[in-house]
Amino acid sequence: MRMLETLQTTPLLFVALFAFAAAITPGPNNIMLMSSGLTFGMRRTIPHMVGIAAGFLVLTVVLVLGVGAVLMAVPPFRYALLVGGTLFLCYLAYKTMTAPTDLAQRQSKRPLTFLEAAAFQFINPKGWGFGLSYIALVTGVSPNGKLTFWIAIFAILIPQVATYISAITWSGLGQFMARLIDSPETVKAINIGLGLTLLAMIPLMFWTELDAILKL
């Protein structure tokens, strides 16, 4: 009971809704998951899903410990993050647009691996931006504005639950689409559209991050 009182259930519910809303909305991870579900099915996409969750788990721990805020206040680090994130996003867009469409090609190709998915979380400026906002929100609703042990644990676990729900939803949507679509040409067109969507995120990411860096 004391733990529940310390955690302040109502504010944490708001924090959980914030994390879920951020996880479920379209973004690079979810677009890639839908493409992978469409192309390879949910079963082969599991390493991709777990990689996203594992990568963001480590990132959340780094942010809870306060290291992330220090790093994000260093302009060279943010420039490196922006360049690395952009290059990896271009790579993801290429993989999406060139994803196989027929059964033989799908068996010879592979979806994004656990390590690739996990690595992207560390060079995704949007992920860092969300993480910092999330930790600031959690701290704001904490007693005396401090992260206690149990609040820190919940702050780490809440995004994990939201991430897995989102990953299952988006990859499941892709697999559902695959069952409705018989034409390889249509699958190819959808993957090209998803890849172009990933590329379209780059200018917005540049604009947002450069503006934030110049204000440091």
N, C-alpha and C positions, 0 to 999 in steps of 0.2 A: 504493500500500500504506500509506504514512504517513497518507494522508487517511482510509482505512478505520480505521486504528488510532485516529486522533484522534476519529473519529465514534463509536467504541465501538458496534459493530454490534448486540450483544444489547440494550443499553438503548434504542437507537433503534428496534429492532423493537417493544419494549414501547410506546414513544411512538407508533409508527405504529398499533398495535392500539388504543390509547386514542383516537387521532384518528378511526380508522375506526368504532369503536363509537359514539362521540359523533355522527358524521355520519350513520350508517345508522339510528339509533333514531328513533322518531316524534317530530316536533317541528313547529313552524309551517312551516318551509321544506318539509319532506317531505310534510306534509299538503297544502299548496298544490300541490306538484308532482304528487302523485297525482291531485288534482282536475283539474289542467290536462291531464294525460295522458288522463284519462277523458273530459274535455269536448272538448279540441282536438287530442289526439294528440301524440306525441313531437316531431314535426317542428316544429310551431308553438310548442312549449314550449321549444325550444332557447334563445331569448333569455332566458327566465326562468332556465334552468339556468346559462347563462354569467354572468348578472347576479349570481346567488348566489355563484358562485365568485369573480368579480371583486371583489365587495364584501367578501367575507371575506379575499381576498388583501390588500387595502389595510388592513383591520382587523388582520390578522396582522402586517403590517409595522409598523404603529403600535405594536402590543404588543411586538414584538421590540425596537423602539427605546426602549421603556420609557415612552413617553408615556401609554399606556393606564393603567398602574398609577397614575400621578400623577393623571390625570383621575378615575379610579374612587375615589380617596381624598377627592374633593371632594363633599360631600353635595348641593349644588345641581345639580351635573352629573348625579349619579345620579338625583335626583328628576326632572330634565328627561328623562333617558333612560327612566325608568319611564313617565312620562306619554306621551312620544312613542311608545314601543313599544306601549303599551296602545291608543292611538288608531289606530295603523297596523294593529295586530292586529285591531281591530274592523272596519277597512276591508277587510282581507283576508277576514275571516269573512263580511262582507256580499257581497263579490265571489264567494266560494265558494258561498254559499247561493242566489245569484241567477244562477249560471252557466247559460247556455243549454242546452237539452236536445235540440232538433231541429236538423237540418242547416242550415236557412235562418238560424236564430238564430246558430248557431256561426260562419257565414261573415260575419255582420254584426258580431259581437262580437270581442273580442281577449283573449288571455291576458295575464298580467302581463308588463310590458315589462322590458327589460334594466335600465333606470334604476330602476324601481320595486323590482325584486328586489334590486339592489345597494344602494339606499338603506335598505332594511329591515335590512340587516346592521349598519348603524351605529346603529340605535335599538332593536335587539333585546337586552334585558338578558341573556337566556340566552346569546346569542352572545358578549357581552363576558365573562360569567362563565366560559364554557368556555375562551375565549381566554386569560384570565389563569391558569386552572388548567393549561392546556396549556403555556404558556410557563414557568410555575413548574416543571412536571414536566421539561421539556426542560433547563432550567437545572440542575435537581437531578441529572440524569444526565450533565451535561457535566463535563469535567475541571476540577477546582478550582472547580466551581460557576459557571463563566463561559461565556457564549455566544461561541464562536470564530466566525470568518467562515463556515466550512463548516457548522458546526452550525446557525448562523442561517439559512443558505440551505436546509438540509434541513428546518428547523423551519417555514419558509414554504411549501415545496413539498409536504410530507407532507399537510397538510390539503386542499391543492388536489386531489391524487389522490383522497383520501377523499371530498371533496365531489362530484367528477364521478361517481365510482362510485355514490354514494348517489343523486344526481340522476337518473342513467340508470335505476337500479333502481326508484325510486319512480314516476317518470313512465312508465316501461315497464310497471309494475304497473297504473297507471291505464289505459293504452292496452289492455292485455290484458283488463282488466275490461270495457272498452267493447265489445270484440269478442264478449264472452260475453253482454252485456246488450242486448236489443232494445227494451226498454220505456223511453221517455223518463221515465215516472213513476218508474221504479226509479233511473235516473241522477239525477233530481232529488232523490229521497230520500237517496241516497248523498251528494250534495253538501251537502245540508242537515245530514246527520250529521257530515260533515267540518267544516262551518262551525261547528257547535255545539261540536265538539271544540276548535277554535281558541279559541272564547270561554271554554271551560272552563279553558284554560291561564292565563287572566288572573288569577283569584284566587290561584293557586299562585305566579305570577310576582310579584304584589303582596306576598304573604306573605314570600317569600324575599328580595326586594329590600329591603323596608321593614325587615326584621330585620337585614339586612346594613348598611343605612344608619344605623340607630339605634346600631349597634355601633362606628361610626367615631369 
